[in-house]
Amino acid sequence: MDIFYKSALAIALSASFLTRMESAYANDELEQITVKGRTSNLIGAAISASEGFVGQQEIKLRPLLRTGELMELVPGMVATQHSGSGKANQYFLRGFNLDHGTDFATFVDGMPVNMRTHGHGQGYTDLNFVIPELVETLAYKKGPYFTEIGDFSGAGSAFFSTPNRLEKGIASLTLGEDEYARILVADSIDNLASGTLLYGLEKQVYQGPWQDIEEDVNKINALLKHTQPLNDGQLSFTIMAYENGWNSADQIPSRAVTAGMIDALGSIDKTLGGDSSRYSFSAGWDFAQGSLSAYFINYDLDLFSNFTYFLDDPVNGDQFEQVDKRNVYGAQGHYHVDHKQSRTTFGFETRVDDIQEVALFKTTERVRRGAVRSDAVKESSAAVYVRNIFDVTPNLRTNIGIRYDYFDFDVTSLINRNIHDIDLSQNDGIQSDTLVSLKGSVTYQLNDLFEVYIAAGQGFHSNDARGTTTKIDPNNGKRITPVNALVRSNGAELGFRVDVNDRLNASLSLWQLSLNSELVFVGDAGNTEASRPSKRRGLELTAYYQLVEKIVLDMEYSMTDSEFSDNRPDGNKIPGAIDQVLQVGISAEFDATSHGSIRVRHFAERPLIEDNSVRSSSSTVVNALLGKSWGAYNVKLEVLNVFDNDVHDIDYFYASRLAGEAAQGVDDLHYHIIEPRTVRVTAGVSF
């Protein structure tokens, strides 16, 4: 890592001797840039090489198997699935197996998506409530260098924004294999109640390709957004509603497929699945010198899983139910003051998770046999921050910020004794914690085409509130040590960006990140647990090149070295940490009436256990899209997994027990296969 710091220092010193050239005033906030695609020129506005924007123009060219794959618009991000379509996707970025969202903060119209102290996993990020056609922009920021982002900020963040109005209404019907059907209607109405009303309604059903279950997805989304002028800005009110139910084909043991017990598209436990809902109301006021917003979210999840089959209970099986019922409410805002050569921004953020029940039950065929634990939790946080962007010279600017976060945890057990007859009263408790985080960057604009960045910062993720107060293991009654409430991360990055006539847009970054405690997936618990300290370092290269006026080639490559930073006999590799990701695509707008794209996503093999003796195989998938319009009418063809690869969507290695096997179970590869080639056709009309 000495090389990293020496390289950063060398570039910083060299930059000071380069010829100074005139550049635009660089104090504009990044979010003020008008975005159509990846070609947005961020030189003079960005503070790192690993942030950017994506607009609806590019989103519409992206073939999507599932909504969560919107996250793959973030360079280097991989979205997979190990369960049913209604469950949050599994995400990978910068050497993290992010599970369902830990260490990557996600927001939609200012509302947080990550769920703290969640029934299935810390930071659970379910994007199924998002309608892809109603995403106007996606802003992504990788690394902990951004003062406005606190919890789950280690690997980065994503901000989805919905439009205020549509130029034309949308009505479409999508039909596909395995009884896939989707209906979408969206439009905006001007001059209504002194503003514009945007509405959208989505309905999707799907049975899936699985051999022995029907997935029976039944999803509905609704969006209402009213926007009107207020003083020098805009005031908006948004209502979102989401409901879904599904059956799951979970990961399966490799030995069961090899022995012919089940097909690769089969299941061991055929009674898994869940249902979820999310209702929200939010209000926001964006004005010339800042913004202010508030939100209320009602959330519900009931999820049935079984990863070890008969390992813990050879009679009833190991199926379990995870329950999460909560209200989330909060507010945030910022205000900036312009000076002669700088801008100072003051901001705040509050959030309360009022969790009526977060629970784990032992079940058989979705019938409860008893609770392992069931708790009510009230988790509150508040933060303030200040940031200053200073133009030292027309070419050199600094960005320095400080952030203060306060968390409060209050955990109360809803049961006296659990299914194992263990008294859980000692696990009640109140905890609090604070963190001060420093973040900063130096940017040097070499000329109108090139910019160099050095960034560093401190981030953190919160741990499950139950872990901060738990003293008795609910599975065996043994005494355990509570975990720290907040876990520090430290990161640094050296980056370079080039933009040539809006035809070539490329960036290169060298980065490192260390965590005081890794959150890892535990197969027999179906949850994430605090683990050892870790460190990562890597390289990322992104390039978008306009070959001709209507054809764009893009390439995103990331390479990461990930390991636990303490040395132990069992090894220091981080299970699930991908070391290489490559995405390549070509998209074209052949004329005003036709467009298409082909995308290749490859992620390399990765360690599945700490000593690196078991590794997953690599995975490559190709998706394609072709669209054509005739006046107001349009047709779109999507071919997903074009070459029908039977690669794995995700792999784990842990012990499980099938019926008739030895009591200690068998250590085995467990995987979820990628869905076979599927064709979907969309017919739409604009009005």
N, C-alpha and C positions, 0 to 999 in steps of 0.2 A: 504493500500500500504506500510505501515511500515513493514509488514511481508516480503514483496518482498525485500526491501533493507536490512533488517536484515539477511534474508537467503543468499543474495548475499555476504554480508560481512562475514558471517560465513564460507561459502565455500571458499572464498578468503583467509581467515586466516588459515583455516584448510589445504589448499593446500600447504601453505608455510612450513608446518611441515612434509609433506609426504616425504617418501624416494625418493630421486632423482634417476631417471633411465635414461639411455642413450636413445636418440631419434634422428631421422633423422633431418638434417638441415631444418628448416621450412620456409625459405624465398622464396620458389618457389611460383610463382603465381598460384592461383587455376585453372585458365583456361589452364594450361599446363598439367593437368592430362589427361591421355588417358581414355576415357569413353566408356564402352560398355552397361552398365545398371546401376541400382541403387547400385550395389555392390561395386562401387568405394570407396576405403578407403580414407576418407578426414582427418583422424587424422594426425596432423602435418602440415596441409595446410589451413584448414578452420579458420575463425575468429568468427563464431557463429554456434549454433546448428541448425539454421533454414535456412541453405543454402545447395545446393546440385546440382547434375548433373543427367541428364537422357540421355541415348544414344539411337540410332536407334534400337538397339536390343530389348529394351523394348517398344519403340514406335510402332513397327510392331505388338506387341502382344496386343495393345490397340484397342478395338472396338470403332469406332468413328461414331456418327451420323452426325457430322458437324465438319469443320476444327477448329473452335474456341475451341472445347473440348480438343485440345492439351494443353490448359492452365490448365486443370485438372491434368496434370502431376506434377504441383506444389502442394505439399501436402496442403490440406485444401481449395484449390481453387474449386469453383463451377462455371461452365459456363452454362447459360440458354439462352432462347430466348423469346422475347415478340413480335416479328414481323417476317418479312420474312427472308428467308435464306440468302439473300444478305446483310443484315444489320449486323453490329457488334454485337457480343453476349453481354449478360448481365453477369457481373462477380461479384462474392462474395468472400471475403477473410478477415480473421481476424476481423470479425464484421463489415466490410464495405459492403454496397451495392455500389460497385465500378461503378455503372451504366455501361457505355461502356468502362471504363478504368481509370477513375479518381483515383489518388493516387496509381496507380500501373504502373510503367514504363516498357515498352516492346520495345525490339529491335530485328531486324533481320539483321544479318551480319553487325552490327554496326549502321544500320539506325534506327532512332526512328520511332515507329509505332503510338504512341499517337499524336493526332492532337490538337494543342493549338487553342483556339478561334474557335472552330468548330461549324458548323451550327446546329448540333444535340446535342452536349454535350461536355463539357470540357474534354480533354484527350481521345477523341473517339479512340478506338483501334479495328480496323478491320483486322482480320487475314486471311480473305478469299483469299488473294494473296499468301499464303503459301501453298506449296505442301507437305503434311505430309511425303511422302516417301523421300523427299529431305531435311529433317531436320536431320542433323547428331548428334547434341547435343542440349540440353536445359539446361542452367545454371540458377538457380533461387536463389534469395537472398531476404529474407524477413526482413523488418525493415529498418530504415534510418541510418544504421551503416557503409555504404560503401561510401567512399570518391568520387569514380568515378561516382556516380549517383546523379543527382540533381533534376530536375523537376519531379513531380509525384512519389516521392520516399518514401512516408510515409508508405504504407503497404508493399512495396517491389518492385521487378523487375524481369524480365525474359529476357534472351538473347538466341535467336534462332540462330543457325549457320548451314549453308549449307555445304555439303562436297566439297572438291576440285576435287574428282574423285570417280567413282563407280567401285567396283570390277567387277561387271557384269551389262550389260544393263537390263532395265526393260520395258516390254510391258504388259499392262493389260487392261481388260474390266470388269467393274462392272455393274451388272444389279440388280434392286431391285423393290420392290412394289411402286405403285404410279408413275410409269414411270420414275424411277430413272435410270440414265445411266451415266457412267463415263469412260473415256478413258485416259490412262496415258502411255506416252513413255518417257524414260529417259536413258541416257548413257553418257559415257565420251570417248573422243578420245585423246590418248596419242601422244606425239611427234608432236604436231601441233603448229606452230609458237613458237617454243622453249619451249612449255609447254603443259598443258592438258586443253582441252575444255570439260566442263560439260554442257549438255543441258537437258531440261525437258519440256514437253508439257502436259497440263491437260485440258480436256474438260468435263463439267458436265451439265446435264439437269435434271430437277425434277419438278413434278407437285404438289407434296405434298398431304396430306391426307384430306384436308379441304373440307367441304361439299358444299360450294357455290362459291369458287374461284379456279382457277388453278394457282398455284404459278408461273409456267412458268419460273423457274430459268434457266438462260443461261450463265454459267460461263466458262471463258477460262483463263488459266494461262500459262505463258511461262517464262523460265529461261535459261540464257546463262552465263556461268562463265568460264573465262580463268585464269589459274594460272601458274606461271613460277618462277623459282628461280631468286633471285636478291641478290647479295652479300651473306650475311649469313642468308637470310630469303626468304620469298615468296611474290611475287607481284600478286595481283588478280584484275580482272575487271569483274564486274557483271552487267548484264542487266536483269531486271524483268518487266513483263507486266501482267496486270490483267484488265479484263472487266467483268461486270456482270449486269444483269437486272432481275427484279423479281416483282411479285405481293405479297402483304402481307395480312396474316390473323393476325390482331393485337389482343391485349388483348380485352376482351369482358366483359360487366357487368353481374354479377351473376344473377340479377333479370330477365334478358332477357332469360337466359337458364331455370330458374325455371318456368317462365310463359309459356314456350314452344314457344317463338317467334323465337328462333334460337337453333340449336344444339350446344353442347359444342365445336364442330369443325366448328362452323359457324362464321359469321361476321355480323357486323352492317353496316359498310361502305365497299362496295365491290370494291372500286376503288383506293385502297391504293397500295403502292409499291415504287419502285425506280430503279435507275441505278447508277453505280459507276465505276470508273476506277482509276488505279494507275500504273504509269510507272516510273521506277527508273534506274539510272545509279550510280554505286558506284565503288570506287577503294580503295584498301587497301594494305599496306605493313607491314607485320609482320616480325620482325627481333629479334635477340637474346636479345636485351636490351629494346625492346618496340614495338610500333606499331604506324602507321599513316594512317588515312583513311579520305575519303571525299565522299559526296553523293549529288545527285540531284533527287528530286521526283516531279512528276507532278500528282496532285490528283484532283478528281472531284466526287461530290456526289449530287444527286437530289433525295430527299426523301419526300414522301407524307404520312401523318399520320392524325389520327382523334381519339383522346382519350375521348372527351367529347360530341361528336355527334351534339347536338343542344342546348347546354347550352349558348353559347355566341351569336349565330346567329340562331334563330328558323326558319328562312326562307331558308338561303343558307347552313346552317350547319357549323360545326367547323373545317372542313378539312383544313390542312395547308401544305405548301411546304417549306422544308428547303434546302437551296442551299449552296454548299461549293465548290469554285474553287480556287486552289492555286498551287504555286510552293514552295517547301521546299528545302533548300540547307544548307550544313554545313560541318564541319570537326571536328575531334577530334584526339587526340594522347596522348601517354604517353612514358616516358623514365625513366628507373630505373638505379640507380647506386648502386653497391654492395660495402659494407664495410666489416670489419672483422666479425662483429656479426649482421649486419643489412642490410636492403635494403631501399633506399629512392626512391620514385617514384614521378616524376613531370608530371602533365597532364594538358591538356586544352580541351575546348569544345566550339564550336560556332554553332549557328543555326539561320536561318532566315526563317520565314514564310511570304512569299509574297502573300497575299490573295487578289485576284482580286475581289472576291465577296463572302461575307458571308451574307445570307439573309433569311428572313422569310416572306412568302407570304400567304395571305388568298386565298383558292382555293375551287372550287366545281367540283367534278369529274375530278380532275387534270387540271382544267382550272383556271388560275389566275384571281382573282378579284381585287387585289391590294396588295401593300407591307406594312407590318407592320414596317419593317426596312430593309435596304440594305446598306451594308458598304464595303469599301475597308480598309484592315488592313495590316500594316507592323509591324510584331512583331519580334524583334531581341534579341538574348541573347548571352552572352559570359561568360565563366567560366574558372578559373584556380584552381588547387589544388595541394597539396603536401601531401604525406603519407609516414610514416616510420614504418617498421616492424623490431622490435629489439628482438634478442634472449638474454634475460637477463641471463638465464641459459639454459642448454640443454633441460629443461622441461618447462620453463616459457618464454613466449614471449608477447610483446605488439604490438598493431597496433594503431597508432595515426595519424589522418589526419585533415586537415583544407581545406575548400573550399570557394571560393568567386564567387558569381553569380551576373551578371548584366543583367537587362531586360529593353527593350525600347519598348513602345507601341505607335503606330501612327494610329489613327482611323479617317476615312473620310466618311461621309454619301454620298451615291450615289443617294439619292432622297432628294427633298426639303420638301415635305409634304407627309405623309403616307396616308393609306386608311382611317384613322380616322381624317384626316385633321389636324394633329399635326405637327408643325414645329420642325424638328429634328436637326437643325443646331447647337444647343447648345450641342449636344452629340459628336460633333467632338472634337478631342483633342490629346495631346501628354503627355504621362506619362512615368516615369522610376522608377525603384526600384532596390535595391541591398540587398543581404543577405550574411552574413558570417556564415558558418555552421561548427561546430566541431563534429568530429566522432572518436570513439576509442573503443578498446576492449583489454581485458587481457585474455590470454589462458594458462591454465596449463595442461600439458600432464601427467596424473598420471602414466601411463605406456604405453606399446605398444597397449593396448586395449581401454583405457579410456582417455577422454579429457573433461575439464570443461571450460566454457566460461562465461565471463561477458562483455556485450557490451552496449554501449549507443551512441546516436547520434541525430543530428538535421537534419531534412529534410524539404521539402516544396512542395507545388503545386502552380502553377501560376493560376490566375483567368482569365476568358475570358477578352480579351483586351477591349471589348466594355463596360464591367462592370466597368472598371477603369476610363472611361471618361463620362459615361452616367449620365446626370443630369435631363433629362425629360423622364418619363415613356412613351414609344411609344404606350401603350394601352389606357391611359387615360389622358395624358398630365400633370400629377402631377409631382412636383419636387421630386427627390429621391437623396440619397447620394451614390456617387460612392463607389465601394468596393476596398479593398486593392489589390494591384497588386500581391503580393506574400504572401502566408499564411504559417506560420511556423508550423512544427510538431516536437515533442520531444518524443524520444523513448528510452527504456532500456530493456535489456533482460538478463536472467540468463539461461544458457543451459548446457547440458550434452550429450556427444556422446560416443557410444561404437561400436567397430567393432571386432568381434571374428572370426578370420580365414576366413574372407570374406563370412561367412555363415550367421552371424547375424549382421545387420547394423541397429542401432536404435539411436534415439535422442529424447531428452525431453527439452522443453523450456518453461519458464515462462516469459511473456513479458507485457509491457504496452506502450501505445502511446496516446499522447494528440495532438489535432489540435486546432489552434486558430479560425478556421472557417470551419464548415462542408459544403460540397457540397451535396445537396439533390435533388432528382428528383421531379419535379413539373408536375403533371398530365395534367393540362389544358394548360401548355406551351410546353410540350414535351421536356423539357430541364432541366438542372441542374442549381441551383441557390445557391449563398453563403448564409449560414445559421449560426447557433449558434456554439460556441466552443464545443468541444466534448472530451471524454476520453474513452479509451478502455484498458482492461487488459485481459489476457487469458493464456491458457495452450495449448501446442501442443505436441503430441506424434506421432512419426513415427517409424515403425519397418518393416524391410524386412528380412525374414528368409528363407534360403534355406533348405527345408525339406529333400530332397535328391538331388542328383546331378542335376536333370533336373526339379525340381519342386520348385517354389518360392511362398511363402505366404507373402502378404504385408498388412499392416494396417496403416491408417492415421486418427488420431482423433484430432479435435480441439474444444476447448470450450472458448467462449468469453463473457465478460460482457461489453456492450456498452451503453453509455448514453451521453446526452448533459451535460456539466459540469456547466451550469447555471440553477438555479431552477426557473421554471415558472409555473403558474397555469395550463397551458395546458399539462404539463408533461415533462419528460426529456428522454424518450425513443427515440432512433433513428429509424425512419421508415426503414424497410428492413434489419436491422442488424441481421444476423443469429447468434444464440448463440452456435449452435453445428453442426459440420459436421463430418461425418464418411464415409470413403471409405475403402472397404476391397476387396482384389482380390487374385486370385490364378492363376498362369500361369505355363505352363509346356511345355517343349520340349521333347516329348515322345521318339523321336529318331531323327536321322539326317534329317528325311523327314516329320515330323509332329509336330505340336504345337497347343496350345489352351490356352484360358483364360476365366475366369468368373469374372465379377466385379460388386460390389454392391456400389451404391452411395446413401447416406442418408443425407439430411439436414433438421434440425428441424424447428419447427414453429418459427415465428419471429413477432415482433410488426409491425403493419402497420400504426399506428398513435402514437403521442407522449405520450398519457396517457395510452397506452397499453391495451385499452379496445377492440381493434380489432386486432386479430392476424391471420396470415396465418396458414394454415395446414402444417404439415410436408410432405416430399416427399421422396420416395424411388424408385429407378429404378435399374434394373439388366440388364446388357449387356453381351453377350457371343461371342466368336470367336473360330473358329476351322480351321486350315490350314493343307494342305497336299501337298507334292511335289513328282514328279516322274522325276528325272533327271532335265532337264531344265524347265519342266512344273510344274505349281502349281495351286492349287484351294484354295480359302478362303471363308468360310461361316461366316457371321455376323448376329446375331439375336439381335436386339436393342429393349429395353423394353420387355424383355423376357416374363414377366407375364402380359403384356398388361395393366399396371396400368394406370388409368385415373387421376393421380395426376396432380397438377399444376406445370408448369415450372416456373412461376413467379406470384406474387400477388401484387396488389396495392389497396389502399383505398382512394377514392376521389369522388367528385361530378361530375355527368354527367346527361345529359337529353336526353331521347329518345323521339321520335315524340309523341306528345299528353300529355306529362307529364307537371307538374307545372313548371313555369318559373325559380324557384330557383334550379331546378334539384333535384337529389336524391344522397345522400351519399351512396356509394355501393362498394362492393368488385369487382375489375376488375382483370381478370386473363387470362393467356394464358396456355392452357392445353398442357401437354407433348405429343409428337407425339405417336400414337398407335404403337403396336408391328409391326416391319417391318423386313423383311429378305432381305439380299443382298448377292449376290454371285459374287466373283471375280475370273476370269480365267486369268492366266498370264504365261509369258514365260521369262526366263532370257537368255541373249545372250552375 
